[in-house]
Amino acid sequence: MKVLLVNGSPHEKGCTYTALMEVADTLEKEGIGTDFFWLGNKPLSGCIGCKTCVEKKKCVFDDRVNEFLDIAAEYDGFIFGTPVHWAAAGGAITSFLDRAFYADVCGGRKSFYLKPAAAVMSARRAGTTATYDQMNKYFGLMQMPIVSSQYWNMVHGAKPEDVKTDLEGLQIMRTLARNMAFFLQCKEAGLKNGVSLPEQESGIFTNFIR
């Protein structure tokens, strides 16, 4: 089993990465493989609603979003890390998730269906809980079980060295990793012992303005 840790910070080895590394190290100790996927620091467009993904099964903008979609099906779980900008997730990861999840649904890939996910927030001071709510809405809509920790999944610090002194924050990351590992192991055991995935109905779309 493998978990993909997505670093949504423009800084490849900054505070968000430091938090994700604590998660990754613990997952590895629990017998779960890990890989990192950095969004980079080039501009990422938001979704333009062109619906090209319905036909092409990928986003019309051929960038890190499509690279992510090409490998997502290989993973059993996901951790998405983001810095806090203006009491919200960073613009890059917001555009990234908008497009990646929309292209997955419209393209019929179902790479994320019932795969556990969690968000990790990094902030100097405030805005983490608002960002936590924002990120979890993506997972809820994608039918991804949300893995939690002993507290909200956040670390604090203006630089990586600060994060390493946030002892409670680092413990939260380790607990999150162990909870993720437990969920993945339970899911695997259930499927091996004949527990079937839920029946899926065809989608129903109701417009409220007629």
PEHU-V511204 format. One line per field, one symbol per residue. ss: DSSP state (H for helix, E for strand, L for the rest). A space follows every 10 residues. Layout:
ss = ???
//
This chain:
ss = LEEEEEELLL LLLLHHHHHH HHHHHHHHHL LLEEEEEELL LLLLLLLLLL LHHHHHLLLL LLLHHHHHHH HHLLLLEEEE EEEEELLEEL HHHHHHHHHH HHHHHHLLLL LLLLLEEEEE EEELLLLHHH HHHHHHHHHH HLLLLELLLL LLLEEELLLH HHHLLLHHHH HHHHHHHHHH HHHHHHHHHH HHLLLLLLLL LLLLLLLLLL
//
